[in-house]
Amino acid sequence: MIETAVNMDEVKTKVQKLINLHSGLREEVQQLESLNAKLSRKLEEQKSKHKTLESQHKALKIAKAVSQGDGADQNTRDLKMKINEYIREIDKCLAFLHK
């Protein structure tokens, strides 16, 4: 009978340890989920910023090509290609807006 009581106490102790471990792991999961959400938001902000900077870079390259005017043939072709690309993008946006 004493042996059964000792075994029961050991089981209770082990169950309590498991409960404590489970609680700690739940808290850690919540913290990691929160961190994941925060990093996801930051990544989206960085992607948006990168896209904006790429757009500004393209515009600067075009402005530079127009202002230089000395390798006229290649710069003119590049400029026309960029303008056509922008026109196509604008047309896509307009088509999307009319849907």
C-alpha positions as CSV (number, residue, x, y, z in Angstrom):
1,M,0.0,0.0,0.0
2,I,2.8,2.4,0.8
3,E,4.5,1.6,-2.4
4,T,1.3,2.5,-4.3
5,A,1.1,5.8,-2.5
6,V,4.8,6.6,-3.3
7,N,4.1,5.7,-7.0
8,M,1.0,7.9,-6.9
9,D,3.1,10.8,-5.5
10,E,5.7,10.3,-8.3
11,V,3.0,10.3,-10.9
12,K,1.4,13.5,-9.5
13,T,4.9,15.2,-9.4
14,K,5.5,14.2,-13.0
15,V,2.1,15.4,-14.2
16,Q,2.6,18.7,-12.4
17,K,6.0,19.1,-14.2
18,L,4.3,18.3,-17.5
19,I,1.6,20.9,-16.8
20,N,4.3,23.5,-16.0
21,L,6.3,22.6,-19.1
22,H,3.1,22.8,-21.2
23,S,2.3,26.3,-19.8
24,G,5.8,27.5,-20.5
25,L,5.7,26.2,-24.1
26,R,2.3,27.8,-24.7
27,E,3.7,31.2,-23.6
28,E,6.8,30.7,-25.8
29,V,4.5,29.8,-28.8
30,Q,2.5,33.0,-28.2
31,Q,5.6,35.1,-28.1
32,L,7.0,33.5,-31.3
33,E,3.6,34.1,-33.1
34,S,3.7,37.7,-32.0
35,L,7.3,38.1,-33.2
36,N,6.4,36.4,-36.5
37,A,3.5,38.8,-37.1
38,K,5.7,41.8,-36.3
39,L,8.5,40.6,-38.7
40,S,5.9,39.9,-41.4
41,R,4.6,43.5,-41.1
42,K,8.2,44.8,-41.2
43,L,9.0,42.7,-44.3
44,E,5.9,44.1,-46.1
45,E,7.0,47.6,-45.2
46,Q,10.5,46.9,-46.6
47,K,9.1,45.4,-49.8
48,S,7.0,48.5,-50.3
49,K,9.9,50.8,-49.6
50,H,12.1,48.8,-52.0
51,K,9.4,49.0,-54.8
52,T,9.2,52.8,-54.3
53,L,13.0,53.1,-54.4
54,E,13.1,51.1,-57.6
55,S,10.5,53.3,-59.2
56,Q,12.5,56.4,-58.2
57,H,15.7,54.9,-59.6
58,K,14.0,54.2,-62.9
59,A,12.7,57.8,-63.0
60,L,16.2,59.1,-62.2
61,K,17.8,57.0,-65.0
62,I,15.3,58.4,-67.5
63,A,15.8,62.0,-66.3
64,K,19.6,61.5,-66.6
65,A,19.2,60.0,-70.1
66,V,17.1,63.0,-71.2
67,S,19.4,65.6,-69.6
68,Q,22.7,64.2,-71.0
69,G,21.7,63.9,-74.6
70,D,25.2,62.8,-75.7
71,G,25.0,59.0,-76.5
72,A,21.8,60.0,-78.3
73,D,21.0,56.8,-80.1
74,Q,21.1,54.3,-77.2
75,N,19.8,56.8,-74.7
76,T,16.9,57.7,-77.0
77,R,16.0,54.0,-77.5
78,D,16.2,53.4,-73.7
79,L,14.0,56.4,-73.1
80,K,11.4,55.3,-75.6
81,M,11.4,51.8,-74.2
82,K,10.9,53.1,-70.7
83,I,8.1,55.5,-71.8
84,N,6.4,52.7,-73.6
85,E,6.7,50.5,-70.5
86,Y,5.1,53.2,-68.4
87,I,2.3,53.7,-70.9
88,R,1.6,50.0,-70.8
89,E,1.5,50.0,-67.0
90,I,-0.8,53.0,-67.0
91,D,-3.1,51.3,-69.6
92,K,-3.2,48.1,-67.4
93,C,-4.1,50.3,-64.4
94,L,-6.9,52.0,-66.3
95,A,-8.2,48.7,-67.5
96,F,-8.2,47.4,-64.0
97,L,-10.0,50.5,-62.7
98,H,-12.8,50.1,-65.4
99,K,-13.5,46.5,-64.3
